[in-house]
Amino acid sequence: MSGTAWAAVALAVINGAAAAFGTLRYVQGRDSRGFWLLLRAAQLAGVLFAVAIGALTAIGHRPQEELFYLYALLPIAVAFIAEQLRLSAAATVLAKHGFESAQDVAGLPEPEQYAIAAAILRREMGVMALSALVIVGLALRAAQTAHGI
């Protein structure tokens, strides 16, 4: 297996850890700073992997399968789309509870405000954990198609 394939496997492992930890915390209904740090590290690994692929391509190293580029670069698109979905989590949770904006929640008793905030954070974590799981599959396919690079 080439160094590029090993790098893709490492990308899959760190995203797998983020997906597993995020799913655990989601099921437990608990927020976790550790999950967010692990997720950001996984996203950084995805960017560094893409930059490395670009550098290797620039100096003439090419994979035998052009499909490799799709699997290597899609994790960045998946992470970007997941971030957009994460941003809409608050609006979705507020609408589910019959509120039009966060200002409407301010009139609720404090425990209810915390419950809605927790629901928003939980939904955000679920979206991002799922995106990390999708990236695991893409990174493993990148590793399988990295022949020659």
C-alpha positions in Angstrom: 0.0 0.0 0.0 1.3 3.5 -0.9 1.9 6.4 1.5 -1.2 8.1 -0.1 -3.3 5.0 0.7 -2.1 5.0 4.3 -2.9 8.7 4.6 -6.4 8.0 3.3 -6.8 5.2 5.9 -5.6 7.6 8.6 -8.2 10.1 7.4 -10.8 7.3 7.7 -9.7 6.4 11.2 -9.9 10.0 12.6 -13.3 10.5 11.0 -14.4 7.2 12.2 -13.4 8.2 15.8 -15.3 11.4 15.4 -18.4 9.6 14.0 -18.3 7.0 16.8 -17.8 9.5 19.6 -20.4 11.9 18.2 -22.9 9.1 17.8 -22.3 8.0 21.4 -22.8 11.5 22.7 -25.9 12.0 20.5 -27.5 8.8 21.8 -26.6 9.8 25.4 -28.1 13.2 24.8 -24.9 14.9 26.0 -22.9 17.7 24.4 -19.2 17.2 24.2 -16.4 19.6 23.7 -14.1 16.6 23.0 -16.3 15.6 20.0 -16.1 19.1 18.5 -12.3 19.1 18.9 -12.0 15.7 17.3 -14.3 16.7 14.5 -12.3 19.8 13.7 -9.1 17.7 13.8 -10.7 15.3 11.3 -11.7 18.2 9.1 -8.2 19.6 9.2 -6.9 16.2 8.2 -9.2 16.2 5.2 -7.9 19.6 4.1 -4.3 18.5 4.6 -5.0 15.3 2.6 -6.4 17.3 -0.3 -3.5 19.7 -0.3 -1.1 16.8 -0.3 -2.9 15.2 -3.2 -2.8 18.5 -5.1 1.0 18.8 -4.4 1.6 15.2 -5.6 -0.4 15.9 -8.7 1.5 19.1 -9.4 4.8 17.3 -9.3 3.6 14.6 -11.7 2.4 11.8 -9.5 -0.9 10.5 -10.8 -3.1 7.6 -9.7 -3.9 4.8 -12.1 -7.6 5.4 -11.5 -8.9 9.0 -12.0 -11.8 8.1 -9.7 -9.3 8.5 -6.9 -9.6 12.3 -7.2 -13.3 12.1 -6.6 -12.9 10.1 -3.4 -10.0 12.2 -2.2 -11.7 15.6 -2.7 -15.3 14.8 -1.9 -14.7 14.8 1.9 -14.2 18.6 1.7 -17.5 19.0 -0.1 -19.3 16.7 2.4 -17.8 18.7 5.4 -18.9 22.0 3.8 -22.5 20.7 3.2 -22.6 19.3 6.7 -21.6 22.7 8.1 -24.5 24.3 6.1 -26.9 21.7 7.5 -25.5 22.3 11.0 -26.3 26.0 10.6 -29.9 25.2 9.8 -30.3 23.0 12.9 -31.4 25.9 15.1 -34.1 27.0 12.7 -35.3 23.4 12.4 -35.5 22.8 16.2 -37.1 26.2 16.8 -39.7 25.5 14.1 -40.4 22.1 15.6 -41.2 23.7 18.9 -43.4 26.4 17.3 -40.9 29.3 17.5 -40.0 31.6 14.6 -36.7 32.9 16.1 -34.4 32.6 19.0 -35.8 35.8 20.5 -39.1 33.9 21.0 -37.3 31.4 23.3 -36.1 34.2 25.5 -39.6 34.5 27.1 -39.5 30.9 28.2 -38.5 29.8 31.7 -34.8 29.1 32.0 -35.1 25.3 32.1 -37.1 25.3 28.9 -34.5 27.6 27.2 -31.8 25.1 28.2 -33.8 22.2 26.9 -34.2 23.9 23.5 -30.5 24.8 23.4 -29.6 21.2 24.2 -31.9 20.0 21.4 -30.1 22.3 18.9 -26.7 21.2 20.0 -27.7 17.5 19.8 -29.0 18.0 16.3 -25.8 19.7 15.2 -23.8 16.9 16.7 -25.9 14.3 14.9 -25.4 16.0 11.5 -21.7 16.4 12.0 -21.3 12.8 13.2 -23.1 11.5 10.2 -20.9 13.6 7.9 -17.8 12.1 9.5 -19.2 8.6 8.8 -19.8 9.5 5.1 -16.2 10.7 5.0 -15.0 7.4 6.4 -16.5 5.6 3.4 -15.0 8.2 0.9 -11.5 8.0 2.5 -11.5 4.2 2.4 -12.5 4.3 -1.3 -9.7 6.8 -1.8 -7.3 4.3 -0.2 -8.5 1.6 -2.5 -8.1 3.7 -5.6 -4.7 5.3 -4.7 -2.6 2.9 -6.9 0.3 4.7 -8.5 0.3 7.9 -6.4 
